[in-house]
């Protein structure tokens, strides 16, 4: 069959590999100048910046993916475990380093709050158990029935879908700094800790238990690795060709119309933004209305900054979180009362600390991220204003001057997510993993009116993040292959 895949993010790359392995002819269409979706690489004057993902967690998911093709991660890119994993700033020279082993982290907690080490050890045992259940019984399901979630292990954890992350963390940990460290990983799931089911504390095991890794060459190296695997499997790629229309006849997509060509399709899988993909259809062919997307709880958008420095950064680690302002107030400005944040939390990445290939000798690269609400109206002037805010706080908290060492900076914001990625409402991560947006309650992976059109990526199951995107590519492909085997595309 002719399989057309729209977009070349991680979910698209994964589905392309699985469909090619199954013997189908696969063509990937990418609107931008390079593959990788949000994991693109920005190159300016010898400086290399990951444009999006920068945290490599859940290495087992990547290993499982490559093993499905008889390959290993090391066949395509090199990983280095970060030690310490990251640093969290709470004020001027007031920070906590999260080490690379659970026992070290437990001791750090105990040194700060007596008794918290014991509570953390118990918490991690539970989060590890939840992680195993999530990987075995939950995330590889297509979200077609609530029965997918029913097993003995999930049944006994039902209270964890009622209790939220904040409640489970704050029950035994009293120190506000330690609480924020335990609550922050759910930002990768795109929701407030108070709105995220406690079952998702498995992200704490992904953090403390499995560690933080760095792919040599940046996160784009991971996308390139999967791209190379896809090429080996016979997948064809076309870049700088935007899909403009899905031509249908009698409830089937017959042709994919791009800005340059028309391609015959037997199966279409869209890893592009779900809501945008539906705009390529007639009104009566869509799964969801515009009003549906407006009512959904989206993960944040972001202000991103790619900055070149004429010196090596000394004061910070590879990954740095700045929690020197009110965590809950910023969360409210993202979710409850969307507006430009008054004093935002932010993230600073200096990958040159680990990888000297990213910048010319003696120089460095910086990547800064501020989570913000979707649907914000932003501008270069607003980006500059917020860069000044976080730069001032960075210098105050670390004691290192950056301002006088900047060669250039480039910003990326809400409107840029819409323009470059056709991102619904300018989201950066996808739909939040709230209780009412879990499994079957997420947008469906198949079109109910077009029987050969399917969806993959961060707006459908299992959710936001790079590992879930890889899983999503497998989920949709397994679903399609079962339909092919049954000789039926009936929904």
C-alpha positions as CSV (number, residue, x, y, z in Angstrom):
1,X,0.0,0.0,0.0
2,X,1.0,3.6,-0.5
3,X,1.3,5.2,2.9
4,X,1.6,9.0,3.1
5,X,2.8,10.4,6.4
6,X,2.3,14.1,7.1
7,X,5.1,15.7,9.2
8,X,8.4,14.3,10.4
9,X,8.3,14.7,14.1
10,X,9.0,11.7,16.4
11,X,5.6,10.1,16.0
12,X,5.7,10.4,12.3
13,X,9.2,9.0,12.1
14,X,8.2,6.1,14.3
15,X,5.1,5.2,12.3
16,X,7.1,5.5,9.1
17,X,9.6,2.9,10.4
18,X,6.9,0.5,11.5
19,X,4.9,0.8,8.3
20,X,8.0,0.3,6.2
21,X,9.0,-2.7,8.2
22,X,5.6,-4.2,7.5
23,X,6.3,-4.0,3.8
24,X,4.5,-0.9,2.8
25,X,5.7,1.9,0.5
26,X,6.1,5.0,2.8
27,X,6.5,8.6,1.9
28,X,6.9,11.3,4.5
29,X,6.0,14.9,3.6
30,X,7.6,17.7,5.7
31,X,6.6,21.4,5.4
32,X,9.8,22.7,6.9
33,X,13.4,22.7,5.7
34,X,14.5,19.7,7.8
35,X,13.1,16.6,9.5
36,X,12.5,16.2,13.2
37,X,9.5,18.5,13.9
38,X,10.1,20.3,17.1
39,X,13.5,18.6,17.4
40,X,14.9,20.6,14.6
41,X,18.4,22.1,14.8
42,X,19.1,25.8,14.4
43,X,22.6,26.5,13.0
44,X,24.0,30.1,13.0
45,X,27.6,31.1,12.4
46,X,29.0,27.8,13.8
47,X,26.6,27.7,16.8
48,X,24.1,24.7,17.0
49,X,20.9,24.9,19.0
50,X,18.3,22.3,19.6
51,X,15.1,24.2,18.8
52,X,12.8,22.1,21.1
53,X,13.3,19.0,23.2
54,X,16.4,19.0,25.3
55,X,15.7,16.5,28.2
56,X,16.4,12.9,27.4
57,X,14.4,10.8,29.9
58,X,12.9,7.3,29.7
59,X,15.8,5.7,27.8
60,X,14.1,2.4,27.9
61,X,11.4,3.7,25.5
62,X,14.1,4.5,22.9
63,X,15.8,1.2,23.5
64,X,12.6,-0.7,22.9
65,X,11.9,1.3,19.8
66,X,15.2,0.4,18.1
67,X,15.1,-3.2,19.4
68,X,11.8,-3.6,17.4
69,X,14.0,-3.3,14.3
70,X,16.9,-5.5,15.6
71,X,18.9,-2.4,16.3
72,X,20.4,-0.6,19.3
73,X,20.5,3.1,20.3
74,X,24.2,3.0,20.0
75,X,23.9,2.1,16.3
76,X,22.6,5.6,15.7
77,X,23.8,8.0,18.4
78,X,25.8,8.2,21.6
79,X,24.4,8.9,25.0
80,X,26.1,10.3,28.1
81,X,24.4,10.2,31.5
82,X,24.6,13.6,33.2
83,X,26.1,13.9,36.7
84,X,24.6,15.8,38.4
85,X,21.4,15.5,36.3
86,X,20.4,19.1,36.8
87,X,20.4,22.1,39.2
88,X,17.4,23.9,40.8
89,X,17.9,27.5,41.8
90,X,15.7,29.0,44.6
91,X,17.6,32.3,45.1
92,X,20.9,33.9,45.2
93,X,23.5,31.1,45.4
94,X,20.7,29.0,46.8
95,X,20.4,25.8,44.8
96,X,20.0,22.1,45.0
97,X,21.8,19.7,42.7
98,X,20.0,16.5,41.7
99,X,22.5,13.8,41.5
100,X,22.5,10.8,39.1
101,X,21.6,8.0,41.5
102,X,18.5,7.6,43.7
103,X,20.4,7.0,46.9
104,X,22.3,10.2,46.4
105,X,19.1,12.1,45.9
106,X,17.5,10.5,48.9
107,X,20.5,11.7,51.0
108,X,20.1,15.2,49.6
109,X,16.5,15.3,50.6
110,X,17.3,14.0,54.1
111,X,20.0,16.6,54.5
112,X,17.5,19.3,53.9
113,X,14.5,17.9,55.8
114,X,14.9,15.2,58.4
115,X,12.7,12.2,57.6
116,X,12.1,13.2,54.0
117,X,14.7,10.7,52.8
118,X,12.6,7.8,54.1
119,X,9.5,9.3,52.5
120,X,11.2,9.8,49.2
121,X,12.4,6.2,49.1
122,X,8.9,5.0,49.6
123,X,7.6,7.5,47.1
124,X,10.1,6.3,44.5
125,X,9.1,2.6,45.1
126,X,5.5,3.5,44.3
127,X,6.4,5.6,41.3
128,X,8.6,2.8,39.9
129,X,5.7,0.4,40.3
130,X,3.4,2.9,38.5
131,X,6.0,3.3,35.8
132,X,6.1,-0.4,35.1
133,X,2.3,-0.6,35.0
134,X,2.1,2.4,32.7
135,X,4.6,0.9,30.3
136,X,3.0,-2.6,30.4
137,X,-0.7,-1.9,30.6
138,X,-1.5,1.7,29.7
139,X,0.6,3.7,27.2
140,X,0.8,1.3,24.3
141,X,-3.0,1.1,24.0
142,X,-4.9,2.9,21.2
143,X,-7.4,4.6,23.5
144,X,-10.4,2.9,22.0
145,X,-12.0,1.5,25.2
146,X,-11.8,2.1,29.0
147,X,-11.3,-1.7,29.2
148,X,-7.7,-1.0,28.1
149,X,-7.1,0.5,31.5
150,X,-8.6,-2.4,33.4
151,X,-6.3,-4.9,35.0
152,X,-5.6,-6.0,38.5
153,X,-2.6,-3.7,38.8
154,X,-4.5,-0.6,37.5
155,X,-7.6,-1.5,39.6
156,X,-5.8,-1.4,42.9
157,X,-4.3,2.0,41.8
158,X,-7.7,3.6,41.1
159,X,-7.3,6.0,44.1
160,X,-4.2,7.4,42.3
161,X,-6.5,8.6,39.5
162,X,-8.6,10.5,42.0
163,X,-5.8,11.9,44.1
164,X,-3.5,14.5,42.4
165,X,0.3,14.9,42.3
166,X,0.3,17.8,44.7
167,X,-1.6,15.8,47.3
168,X,0.6,12.8,47.0
169,X,3.8,14.8,47.3
170,X,2.7,17.2,50.1
171,X,1.4,14.4,52.3
172,X,4.8,13.7,53.8
173,X,7.2,16.3,52.3
174,X,6.9,19.7,54.0
175,X,9.9,21.6,52.6
176,X,8.7,23.9,49.8
177,X,11.9,23.4,47.8
178,X,11.7,19.7,47.9
179,X,8.0,19.8,47.0
180,X,8.7,21.8,43.9
181,X,11.4,19.5,42.8
182,X,9.0,16.5,43.0
183,X,6.2,18.4,41.3
184,X,8.1,19.8,38.4
185,X,8.3,16.7,36.2
186,X,4.6,16.8,35.5
187,X,5.3,20.0,33.6
188,X,6.4,17.5,30.9
189,X,2.9,16.2,31.0
190,X,1.6,19.7,30.5
191,X,-0.7,20.4,33.5
192,X,-0.7,21.8,37.0
193,X,0.4,19.3,39.7
194,X,-2.9,19.8,41.4
195,X,-4.8,18.8,38.2
196,X,-2.6,15.8,37.3
197,X,-3.6,12.3,38.6
198,X,-1.2,11.0,41.2
199,X,-0.7,7.9,39.1
200,X,1.5,10.1,36.9
201,X,4.1,10.2,39.6
202,X,5.8,7.6,37.5
203,X,7.6,10.6,35.9
204,X,9.5,10.9,39.2
205,X,10.9,7.5,38.6
206,X,11.8,8.5,35.1
207,X,13.6,11.5,36.6
208,X,15.3,10.1,39.8
209,X,15.3,6.4,39.0
210,X,16.4,6.3,35.3
211,X,18.4,9.5,35.2
212,X,18.9,12.4,32.7
213,X,20.9,11.7,29.6
214,X,22.4,13.7,26.7
215,X,22.6,12.5,23.1
216,X,25.9,13.7,21.6
217,X,25.2,16.4,19.0
218,X,22.0,17.4,20.7
219,X,18.4,16.1,20.7
220,X,18.3,16.5,16.9
221,X,20.8,13.6,16.7
222,X,18.0,11.4,18.0
223,X,15.7,12.5,15.2
224,X,18.5,12.0,12.7
225,X,19.1,8.6,14.1
226,X,15.5,7.5,13.5
227,X,15.5,9.2,10.1
228,X,18.5,7.1,9.2
229,X,16.8,4.0,10.3
230,X,13.7,4.9,8.3
231,X,15.9,5.4,5.2
232,X,17.5,2.0,5.7
233,X,13.9,0.6,5.8
234,X,13.2,2.2,2.4
235,X,11.2,5.3,3.6
236,X,11.2,8.2,1.2
237,X,11.3,11.8,2.5
238,X,10.3,15.1,0.9
239,X,11.0,18.4,2.7
240,X,9.7,21.9,2.2
241,X,6.5,20.6,0.8
242,X,3.4,21.6,2.8
243,X,0.2,19.5,2.6
244,X,-2.6,21.8,1.6
245,X,-5.6,19.5,1.2
246,X,-6.7,15.9,1.7
247,X,-8.7,15.0,-1.4
248,X,-11.5,12.5,-0.5
249,X,-14.0,10.4,-2.4
250,X,-16.7,8.1,-0.9
251,X,-15.2,8.4,2.6
252,X,-11.6,7.7,1.6
253,X,-8.6,9.9,1.1
254,X,-7.5,9.4,-2.5
255,X,-4.8,12.0,-2.9
256,X,-2.7,14.2,-0.7
257,X,-2.4,17.6,-2.3
258,X,0.7,19.6,-1.4
259,X,2.1,23.0,-2.3
260,X,3.9,21.4,-5.2
261,X,2.4,18.0,-6.0
262,X,-0.4,15.5,-5.7
263,X,0.3,12.0,-4.2
264,X,-1.9,9.0,-4.4
265,X,-2.7,7.5,-1.0
266,X,-4.0,4.2,0.3
267,X,-3.4,5.1,3.9
268,X,-2.7,8.6,5.4
269,X,-1.2,9.0,8.8
270,X,-0.9,12.6,10.1
271,X,1.8,13.4,12.7
272,X,1.1,17.0,12.0
273,X,-1.0,19.0,14.5
274,X,-4.3,17.2,14.8
275,X,-6.5,20.3,14.7
276,X,-4.6,21.6,11.7
277,X,-4.9,18.3,9.9
278,X,-8.7,18.5,10.3
279,X,-8.6,21.9,8.5
280,X,-7.4,20.0,5.4
281,X,-10.8,18.2,5.3
282,X,-14.3,19.3,4.5
283,X,-16.3,20.5,7.5
284,X,-18.5,17.3,7.5
285,X,-15.4,15.1,7.5
286,X,-13.8,16.4,10.7
287,X,-13.7,14.4,13.9
288,X,-13.9,17.6,16.0
289,X,-15.2,21.1,15.8
290,X,-13.1,24.3,16.5
291,X,-15.1,24.7,19.7
292,X,-13.8,21.3,20.8
293,X,-10.2,22.4,20.6
294,X,-11.0,25.7,22.4
295,X,-12.4,23.8,25.4
296,X,-9.4,21.5,25.7
297,X,-6.7,22.0,28.4
298,X,-3.5,22.5,26.5
299,X,0.0,22.1,27.8
300,X,1.9,25.4,27.9
301,X,3.4,27.3,25.0
302,X,6.8,28.8,25.5
303,X,9.1,31.7,24.9
304,X,12.4,30.2,23.7
305,X,15.7,31.9,23.4
306,X,18.8,30.6,21.4
307,X,21.8,32.6,22.6
308,X,25.4,32.5,21.5
309,X,28.2,33.6,24.0
310,X,31.8,34.6,23.4
311,X,32.9,32.6,26.5
312,X,32.3,29.3,28.3
313,X,29.6,29.5,30.9
314,X,31.1,28.6,34.3
315,X,28.4,29.0,37.0
316,X,25.6,26.7,35.8
317,X,25.2,23.1,34.9
318,X,23.9,21.6,31.6
319,X,20.3,21.7,32.8
320,X,19.2,24.4,35.2
321,X,15.7,25.3,36.6
322,X,15.0,28.6,38.2
323,X,12.3,28.3,40.8
324,X,13.2,31.5,42.6
325,X,9.6,32.8,42.2
326,X,6.2,31.6,43.1
327,X,5.6,28.2,41.3
328,X,1.8,28.2,41.9
329,X,1.4,31.8,40.8
330,X,3.1,31.1,37.5
331,X,1.0,28.0,37.0
332,X,-2.2,30.0,37.6
333,X,-1.0,32.5,34.9
334,X,-0.7,29.6,32.5
335,X,-3.9,27.6,33.2
336,X,-6.4,29.4,35.4
337,X,-6.1,33.1,34.3
338,X,-4.0,33.0,31.1
339,X,-1.9,36.0,30.7
340,X,1.7,37.1,30.4
341,X,3.5,36.0,33.6
342,X,4.6,38.5,36.2
343,X,7.6,36.6,37.5
344,X,7.9,33.3,35.5
345,X,9.9,30.2,36.4
346,X,12.4,29.4,33.6
347,X,14.8,26.9,32.4
348,X,18.4,27.4,31.2
349,X,20.3,24.9,29.2
350,X,24.0,25.0,28.5
351,X,24.6,21.9,26.5
352,X,28.2,23.0,25.7
353,X,29.0,21.9,29.2
354,X,28.7,18.4,27.9
355,X,29.3,18.8,24.1
356,X,32.1,21.0,22.7
357,X,30.9,20.4,19.1
358,X,28.0,22.8,19.4
359,X,30.0,26.0,19.4
360,X,33.3,27.4,18.1
361,X,36.2,26.9,20.4
362,X,36.1,29.1,23.5
363,X,32.5,30.0,22.9
364,X,29.2,28.6,24.2
365,X,25.5,28.1,23.4
366,X,22.5,28.8,25.7
367,X,18.9,27.7,25.4
368,X,16.3,29.4,27.7
369,X,12.7,28.5,28.0
370,X,9.8,30.3,29.8
371,X,6.5,28.3,30.0
372,X,3.6,30.6,29.1
373,X,-0.1,30.2,28.3
374,X,-1.4,29.3,24.9
375,X,-3.3,31.8,22.8
376,X,-1.1,34.7,24.0
377,X,-0.5,37.6,21.6
378,X,3.3,38.0,21.6
379,X,5.8,40.0,19.7
380,X,9.6,40.4,19.4
381,X,9.3,43.3,21.9
382,X,7.6,41.1,24.4
383,X,10.2,38.4,23.9
384,X,13.0,40.9,24.6
385,X,11.2,42.2,27.7
386,X,11.0,38.7,29.2
387,X,14.6,37.8,28.2
388,X,15.8,40.8,30.2
389,X,13.7,39.6,33.2
390,X,15.2,36.1,33.2
391,X,18.8,37.4,32.3
392,X,18.7,39.7,35.3
393,X,17.6,36.8,37.6
394,X,20.1,34.4,36.2
395,X,23.0,36.9,36.9
396,X,21.7,37.6,40.4
397,X,21.3,34.0,41.3
398,X,24.5,32.6,39.8
399,X,26.8,35.6,40.2
400,X,27.9,35.3,36.6
401,X,27.6,38.1,34.0
402,X,26.1,36.9,30.7
403,X,24.9,40.2,29.2
404,X,28.3,41.4,28.1
405,X,29.2,38.1,26.5
406,X,26.2,37.7,24.2
407,X,27.1,37.5,20.5
408,X,23.5,37.2,19.3
409,X,20.2,35.8,20.4
410,X,17.1,34.6,18.5
411,X,13.7,34.2,20.1
412,X,10.8,31.9,19.3
413,X,7.3,32.3,20.8
414,X,3.6,31.5,20.6
415,X,3.0,32.8,17.1
416,X,6.2,31.0,15.9
417,X,4.7,27.7,17.1
418,X,1.7,28.4,15.0
419,X,3.6,29.5,12.0
420,X,6.3,26.8,12.0
421,X,4.4,23.8,13.3
422,X,0.8,24.7,12.6
423,X,0.4,24.3,16.4
424,X,-3.2,24.6,17.7
425,X,-3.4,27.7,19.9
426,X,0.4,27.9,19.8
427,X,0.9,25.0,22.2
428,X,4.5,23.7,22.7
429,X,3.8,20.3,24.2
430,X,0.3,19.1,23.2
431,X,-2.7,18.3,25.4
432,X,-2.3,18.2,29.1
433,X,-2.6,14.8,30.8
434,X,-5.5,15.7,33.1
435,X,-8.0,13.0,34.3
436,X,-10.5,14.1,31.7
437,X,-7.9,13.9,28.9
438,X,-6.5,10.5,29.5
439,X,-6.7,7.4,27.3
440,X,-10.1,7.2,25.6
441,X,-10.8,10.8,26.5
442,X,-8.1,12.0,24.3
443,X,-8.7,12.8,20.5
444,X,-9.1,9.5,18.7
445,X,-6.4,8.0,16.5
446,X,-8.8,7.3,13.6
447,X,-11.1,9.5,11.6
448,X,-14.7,8.4,12.1
449,X,-15.8,9.5,8.6
450,X,-12.6,8.9,6.5
451,X,-11.7,5.3,6.9
452,X,-8.1,5.5,5.7
453,X,-7.1,8.6,7.7
454,X,-5.3,8.2,11.1
455,X,-3.6,10.5,13.6
456,X,-0.5,10.3,15.7
457,X,1.4,12.6,18.0
458,X,1.2,14.7,21.1
459,X,-2.5,15.6,20.8
460,X,-3.6,11.9,20.9
461,X,-2.6,8.9,23.0
462,X,-0.5,8.5,25.1
463,X,0.3,12.2,25.5
464,X,3.0,14.9,25.4
465,X,6.7,14.4,25.3
466,X,9.2,12.7,23.1
467,X,9.0,9.1,24.5
468,X,5.2,9.3,24.3
469,X,5.5,10.5,20.7
470,X,7.6,7.5,19.8
471,X,5.0,5.3,21.5
472,X,2.2,7.0,19.6
473,X,3.8,6.2,16.3
474,X,3.8,2.5,17.3
475,X,0.3,2.6,18.7
476,X,-1.3,4.0,15.5
477,X,0.7,1.6,13.3
478,X,-0.3,-1.4,15.3
479,X,-3.9,-0.3,15.0
480,X,-3.6,0.1,11.2
481,X,-1.8,-3.2,10.7
482,X,-4.6,-5.0,12.6
483,X,-7.1,-3.4,10.3
484,X,-5.1,-4.5,7.2
485,X,-4.8,-8.0,8.5
486,X,-8.6,-8.1,9.1
487,X,-9.0,-6.8,5.5
488,X,-11.2,-4.0,6.8
489,X,-11.0,-0.3,7.4
490,X,-14.5,-0.2,8.8
491,X,-14.5,2.1,11.9
